[in-house]
Amino acid sequence: MTTTPTTSPEAATPPPGSGPAAETTDKKVPRGHRRLLTRRDRLTLGLMAGLPTILHVALVWVTALASIALAFATWDGIGFDSIKWVGLQNFRELFTINPQFWPAVQHNIIWFAALILIPTPLGLFLAVQLDKQIRFSRVYQTAFFLPVVVSMAVIGFVWQLVYNPDTGLINSLIGANQPGHYIDWIGDPDLNLWAILIAASWRHAGYMMILYLAGLKSVDPSLREASALDGANEWQTFKSVIFPTLRPTNTVVLVVTIIEALRAFDLVFVFNKGAEGTELLSILVTNNIIGESSRIGYGSAIAVVLLVISLAVIIPYLIATFRKERQA
Amino acid sequence: MHLTPSGLSIPGPSRRTMLRGIGGAAALGAGVPLLSACGGGSGSAADPKTVSLGSNASDAVPKKAFAEIYAAFKKQSGITVDVNTKDHNTFQEQINSYLQGTPDDVFHWFAGYRMQFFAAKGLATEIDEVWDKIGGNFPEAMKGLSKGEDGKYYFVPLYTYPWALFYRKSVFAEKGYEVPTTWDELVALCKQMEKDKLVPIAFGDKDAWPALGTFDQINFRTNGYDFHVELMAGKASWTDAKVRKVFDLWAELLPYHQEGAVGRTWQDAAQTLVSKKAGMYLLGTFVGQQFTNQADLDDLDFFAFPEIDPAYGQDTVEAPTDGFMMSKAPKNKAGAVELLEFLGTPEAEQIYLKADPNVVAASTKADTSSYSPLQKKAFEMISGAKSLTQFMDRDSRPDFTSTVMQPALQKFVRDPKGVDNLLSSIERQKKTIFAS
């Protein structure tokens, strides 16, 4: 924000005397000393920058590109002779005859919509309440944030104890584990996605709360004072003064939620391995690639679809961010 | 079509190990696959007195039982077995890269298509010379199971366990039920159990594989062993009227299965049999593991799935078989041959069965005197069988069964209507998978 001087004419000209002075001192110094780095320094720097670069290129770029290449092949993972190039066949199969693909895309979208509609406003609400310095606010904060600390896989195990249709908490309490009136929270495709989304929301609300709390802390108190002086009530203050100042936070929240929706995997995998009703793209990728005679080409094709969706979301965001920076 | 290795020679393996790494870590929380992919073999290269062995027997009971076999082998031959044990599921997920890397001389594996697949890929050594010695110990059905598609032997079976309908003797005695031998009797028994406020057939398909077993039973009883094999090999069509008949029969029986199966694990379903809330349960003999109380276990009994078509009777038994194979380039081949010959003897099987009573010996020569009544019955059932099947995911391509059949059967179990759409969807997917 305060970097504008570089373009101003004053800053472009060096402070009087300093430029030529530096040049003259430079000339006086013997040539060998001009290099500030010894051979060892350069080696260290080279290793420090080079190794991560090699690792990054090998593990991120090469694998990603290989994945894209393999999406146009069939391969069982045994020897390179068995790679057969099949063009767009994997994608054709995926879009037409795979009964799980479209449900998976749909569930990823539902996942995003649900996260943005339920836990995000809830997190904002909690953050606004906790920002009021009410008593025991730290206790509440900790309680709501606790699920975020726990790994998704563990959350999956915990919620299974709640949802287990035979011995779980809910069905035991309401007696829905008897033949005749039986609620199958995990197996029924009309229920299981929502059951999992409640578990995911439980965690996501705490996450959003912390992000919004941080945003609220940076709201200038004088704005509140001003709106109070103008006679605005609490809701008006929030709607017209506080919420607009949270705009940068909202962007972060949106990006985080999109990422959460696209990478959703662990909770579902633990819950019911993406059975009917809970298929997700990430799970289809795993199911096709992991195993003894894998369909690596086919799994890669699904991964490429996931990649394209991710890029479609990330690129506009990056463009907007860079544009903003350039304008600033 | 062969491809030029340029460009793919580097990304290939690194990508695969990466993915396996990610998958292993994600699925099991264990980030060790890179290590295990190159584990074993090291150090034992030049030592003729050591054979390395890759084991998936990571559970306590089988691990100890196998250790006792290897100790007995050392006593007899002076050769040490260097065991490299991996988590059971991890072993399975990584078998591909494991066998292509530097595998152990001998490794644990399953009979059937899964064995033939790796044999055909040249990742195993044929062991006809072993079978020259041990052939007499095994019945014909077991010999068939140990051969690759080329007719050569690649596998030494150790133990097996049948699938059947399990029940509690006390429940049948108390209610005066009789063991059904025909389809109509089975349906009638289910109706009676329902009247008696029992769940006729316990069922849990959360892990997606138990339903494969139900399909297998109805299919080979209805259409016979040969059709079953053709169907599993991708040759017969899933839209065939014969397959449709299987699903129609299954749909007739489904209302008597435990409600909400897709949300229940087989362990939970077994508990309803333990607690006498369910009358029957179709599973492998490992269901006995859930009977922790000895009195309950003594009360457990089973019968073969009833006859559907008299032409086939009850002559096929589903009996998954586990055993050993030799990797493609063993460092100590002579030692590996000796070990496999030992593993094919009745003595080795007896040592194993003493420690793990939930399975039975693959050999007909093993001493059955220490068997429990349940084991004896299982043994008789298998040795009397005309044909043995493995299990759908062992008899067919695992990629087909896991990505197509498991979700398809879960769908059917939850909603048995719309079979025709389901079957044509299976057939379309099957064609592309088997063509690749």
Interface residues (C-beta under 8 A of the other chain):
Chain A: A58 L59 V62 T63 L65 A66 S67 A69 L70 T74 D76 G77 I78 G79 F80 D81 I83 K84 W85 V86 Q89 E93 I97 N98 P99 Q100 A153 N164 P165 D166 T167 P179 Y182 I183 D184 W185 I186 G187 D188 P189 N192 F265 D266 F269 N272 K273 A275 E276 T286 N287 N288 I289 I290 G291 E292 S293 S294 R295 I296 G297
Chain B: M1 H2 L3 P5 G7 L8 S9 I10 P11 G12 S14 R15 R16 M18 L19 R20 G23 G24 A26 A27 G29 Q92 E93 I95 N96 S97 Q100 R114 F117 K121 L123 V199 D205 K206 D207 A208 Q258 E259 G260 A261 V262 G263 R264 D268 R397 P398 D399 S402 T403 P407 A408 Q410 K411 R414 S425 R428 Q429 T432 I433 S436
